[in-house]
Amino acid sequence: MRILIITAGSRGDVAPFTGLGRRLLDAGHQVAVAAHPAFAALVGGCGLDHRPVPGDPQGLIRDVSRAASREEAQAMMRAYADGLADGVAEAVAGGTDVLLTAFGPAPLSRMAGEALGIPVIGTYLAPSFATRQFPLPNARNSDDLGPEGNLAAGRDVLGRAEGVFAGAVTRLRARLGLPAAAPSAAGDIRPVFHGFSPLVVPRPEDWPSRVEVAGYWWPARPDRWQPSPELVDFLQAGPPPVFIGFGSMAVGQGERLSELVAAAVKGTGVRAVVQAGWGELSGCGDDLLAIGDVPHDWLFPRAAAVVHHAGAGTTAAGLRAGVPALPVPVMADQPFWASRLHQLGVAPRPLPFQDLTAEALRDAITACLSEPVHRHRAAELARGIAAEDGAASLLAHIGALGAG
């Protein structure tokens, strides 16, 4: 079957689908991934076809953070959504039998599926259905609000997400020749497979039927990738270092963060590998090495602990590696995953990015490394996650579609 995966956002919104795509490819399907142009090399390097959709997520994060008003930021998001609508229309025009969609562009994917008369399957990387058990990621208040409060907070999250795409959905319906209808939402799609472990977030009992927590989809490692000799030499020159990286966060704050991280590392007496990321962190020395993109599945097991922004993908990679974490959440779903790491016992209390100082980071790294229960719990959880096959149920479902 011809399968098109539609996703949008930062690297963490794309990388898991390279692994899922490879599993589908190995099962005999033709697989393409529709993602922003910046990820063409990532997708192609994993042996998958790439179909471009407009958008510069790095620039969007930078511009939204600098917006003079909430209205200006919302206008930027609507323009981004309009570009995605055009990109989805172009991507599906390339031909497909089944659409798999990430949560963000799901309303657009649903319209494309309706126009083409093909199945659309939700493949979401974070909890995306309101529940009484916890507030959804991106809730305005991440504290447990009680059953009804949690449900209301989740519905608010979904309503805001639907609002961002309402205009784009209307435009796409017109472009695809569909009659006018009520706005589509990500929650209208069934079935949905969530790509995280039930050991990390168990499936809420009050979720709708045909909404599943499947397990993680691990990013594929690009073909022929090898670590740089500089990184290999650094790792071999001393005890395991602490990994420090903020992924797609902190755009434009590289100089400040580089100085802060260097001071914290010196204060703790540890060695550190610092990932540049979109913030463009830098640094070098006997005990500190700055690097570019390195597959987390290779690097994290070689680390003493991982300090990160608690994006879904980086959180998953740290759990897979079985090493303690120090979450430094910035925005969106990151406070949710940061809180979950603490609840699971693999991390100390999160250090919110807005509270980040050299002293606070120094103390938090020390707390992370000095508590044996974090390492014990991380190793225990990693063993459970390793026994899961997050792609199996989705592959079985797609196989049944083909057989039908």
N, C-alpha and C positions, 0 to 999 in steps of 0.2 A: 504493500500500500504506500501511497505518497502521503507523507506526514509533514505538516508545517507547524513548527513551534513559534508562537508569537510572544515576544517579551520586550520589555523596555525598562530603562533605568541605568543604574551603574553596573560595574563589573559583577557585583554580587547578585544582580538580577539576571545575569546571563550565564555565568559559569556553571551553575548546577544543571542547566539544560544541555550543556555540551556532554555531560556524562549520561544524562537520560537519552540524548540523541544517539550517542554511541551504542547504548544498549539496544535501541530500536534498530539501528543500522545492522548490528550483529544478528538481530532476529530476522533480517531479510527485507526490511522496509527501506524506502527512499526517504531521506530526512533532510529538511531544510530548516534553518533557524532565521526568523525575521528579527533583526536587532539593529541598533544604531550603527552607522558606518564605523565608529571607533572600535567596534568589536569584530570587524570582518576578519582580522588576522587570528583572533582567539577562536572564532568559530571554524574558519578554514583550517587552522592548524590542528584541529581535532578531527579533521576528515569529514566535516559536514558542510553542506552548501549554505551560503549566506545570502539572504535577501535583505537589502537595506531598508530601513524605515527612518524618516527624517528625525533629527533631534540631536542636541549636544547636551547630555545630562550634566557634564562637568560645568559647562557654561551656565546651564540653568540653575544649578546649586549656587554658583557664585552670584548670579544676578538676583536671584530671589533673596539671598542673604543681604544684598545691598539695596533692596527695594525701599523706596521712601515711605510706602504705606502698604497696608494689607491689601488694598484694592489693586495696587500695582503688581504685587506678588501674585494675586489671583489671576490677573490678566495674563501674566507670563505663563502661568500653568495652563490656562485655557488655550493660549497659542500653541503650547507644546502638545496639548491633546489634539488640537486641530491637525497638526503635522502628523501625529500618529495615525489619525483617521485616514489621511491620504496615503500613508505608508502601508497600512493594513490593506487598503483597497488594491494597491499595486502588488503587494506580496501575494495575495490570494489569486490575483490574475495570472500568476505563474503556474497555477494548477496545483490541486491538492485533493486528497480523499478524506482526510481527517485534520481538524485543527486542534492543537493543544495550546492553551493560553495561560500566561501568567495572570495574576490578579489585576494589575494596573490596566492593561489594555483589554480585559475580558469583555466589557460592554461592546467594544468595537469588534472583537472576534465573534461575538454572538451574532451581530448584524451580518458579518460576512458569511457565517455559517447558514443563517436564515436565507440569504440571497442565493447561495450556491446549493442549498439543500443537502449539506453535509454535516456530520456530527461535530460538535464542539465539546471538548473535555477540559475542565478546569484543572490546571496544575499549579497550585499556589504554594508559595514558600513560607507563608506565615498564616496563623489562624485567621480565617476570613468570614466567619459566620458568628453572629452575636450569640452569646451564651451567658447563662447565669453564673457560671463557674469562675470567670475572670473577665476584666475589661480587655477588649481586643487591643492588639498593638496599635499605636498611634492615638489611643484615647487621650482626651485632654487631662484626665486624672488617672494615673496608672495605679493608684491604690485600690485595694479590694473594697468595693463599694456595697457589698452585700448582693444577694442574688438579683434583685430587681434593678439596683443601681448598675451592676455590671452589664445587665442586658441592655439598659438604656444607653450606657456609654458605648457599647458595641454598635448599637443601631445608629448612634450619632457618627461614629467612625465611617460606617458604610454609607450613610447619607451624604457626608462630606465628599467621599470618594466618588459617589454617583454624580454629585453636583459638578465636579471638575470636568467630567466627560459628557454631561448632558448635551451641550451644544455640539460637540464633535459627533455624538451619536446621531443627532438630527441631520447633520451634514452628510454623514456617511450613508444614512438611510436613503437620502435623496440621490446621492451619487450611485448607489447600487440599485436604484429603481424600486425601493421598497415603499409601501404606503406609510404614511405618518402613523405613529403609535406612541404609547407611553414610553418614557426613557427606559433603556435597558440597564440592568445592574449586574455586577459580577455574581450576585446571589441567585440570578435566574438560571445559571448554568448547572446542569447535572449530566453526568456525575462529576464530582470534584475529588481529586487526589491531592492531599497536602504532603509536600516533600520535606517532612521533618519526623523525627523519631517519636513514637508514642511513649518512650521512656523519658523524653524531655517535656513533651506536652501531650498527656493522654487525651484521647478523643472525648470531648464533652458529651455527656449522655443526652443532652437536649439539642444536639445538632440534628438537622434534617437527615432523612435517609439518603443513601447514595452520596454521602459526604464522608470521606475516609481520611484517616491519618495513615499514610502509607509507609513512611520511613524516608531517610535522606537519599537524595540523588547526588552522588559525588561528582564534582567536576572532573572532566577528562584531562589528563596531562597531555599537553601538545606533543605531537609526534617529534621524536628525535631531540626532545629537550634534555639539556645537561646543565648542572649547576656550574657557575663560573669558578675557575681555579681560585680566585680571591676568596670567595665564600667558603669553599672547601678548606682552604688553608686556615681561615679564621676559626672555623668550627673545630679543626683539629689542634689548634694552638692552645686550648684551655678547656675548662669545664663548660657544660652546656650553657649557652647564653639565654637571656630573656629576649623574647621577640617583642618589639614595640611597633605598632602600625595603626593608622586611623583610616585606612582604605580610601574611600571616595570622599571622606569628610575633610574639613579644615582647609578648604581651597583658599589660597592666598595667605595662609598663616605659617608657612614653612619656616621662615627665619625665627620667629618667636618660639615655635614648638621645638625646633632643632636645639636651640639654646636651653630650653626648659628640660628636654629629654636628656641632653648631655650632662646637665647639672644633677639631675635625679640619679642617673646611672653612676656618676662619680660618687654621689653621696651614699649609695647602697653598696658600692664595691663589687657589683656584678658586671658581667660582660653582657653586651646587648647587640642584637641585630635590629636595625631600624629600617622599616620599609618606607620608601619615599612617598608612595601613594599620590593622590591628587593634591595633597598639601605640599608636596615636593620637599619633604624633610631631607636633611643631609647630615653629615658628620663622619668623622673617621678618627682612628686612634688605636692604641694597643687593645683597648677593651670595648670599642664601638665600631661597627661597620654599617654603613648605609647601603641599601640594595634597592633594585627595582622589583619588578614582578617575579616572584618565585612561587611555584606551586606549594600551597600550604600543606598538602599531604606529604610532601618530601621534607619540608623545613620544620614543621611544628613538632614532630616526634623527636627532633634533635634539640629542642628548646627546653629550658628549665621551667618556663611559664610563658604564657602569651598575654600581652597587654594590647587590647584592641577596642574598637568602637562598638562592638557588640552588634554588628550587622549579622543578618541571618546566616550568611555563608561562612563568615569568619568564626562565628560562634560554633557552627557545626564542625568546622575543621579542627578547632581546639578540642571539642568533645571527642572527636574521632581519634585524635592523637593521644588522649589520655593524660594531658598535662593540665596543671592548675591555670586559672584564668584571672585576669584583672580587667573587668569591663569598664570602659570609659565612654558611656553612651552620649551621643550628640543629639539625635533627633529621630523622628519617625518611629519605626518599630524597635529601635535600639534599646530604649529603657525597658521594654518588655523582655527582650532576650537577656539583658543585663540582670534584671531581677530574677529571671528564671535560673541563671547560672548560680546566683547566690542561694536561692532556694534549694537547688540540687546539691549544694555543698562543695562545689568545685571552685568557688571564688569567694573572696571577702566581699563586703558591701561594695556596690558599684561606686565609682568615683565620677560623678557627672562632669562632662567636659567643661562646663562653665565654672566649675570649682577647681580646675586643673592648675596646679602650681608645681614648681620643682620640688618643694617640700612635701606637698600632698602626694605627688607621684612617688617620691622616695619612700615615704612611710607606707603607702599602699603596696608597693612592690615587696617591701620587707615583710608586711603582714601576709601577703600571698605566699611567699616562699617559706615562711617560718612556721606555718600551721600544717602539720602532717596530714590532717584530715582532708585537706583540699586535694593533695596528691593521691591519697588512698581512694577517695570518692571518684576522682577523675578517672583513675585506672579501672575501677569497678564499672563505671558507666560506659567507658570505651569498650569493654568486653561485651556488654549487652548490645551496644549499637553495632558492633562488628558482626553479630549473629543475624542481623536484619538484612533483608533485601528490599529496599524501598521501591524499586522499579517493578518488582514481580507482579503485583496486582494490576498495575497499569498495563503492563505488557500483555497480561492475560485478557484484560478487557478489550484491548485493541485487536488481539488475536481472534477473539470471539466476533468482533465486528467484521473482520476479514472473512471469517468462516461463514458468516451470515449472508 
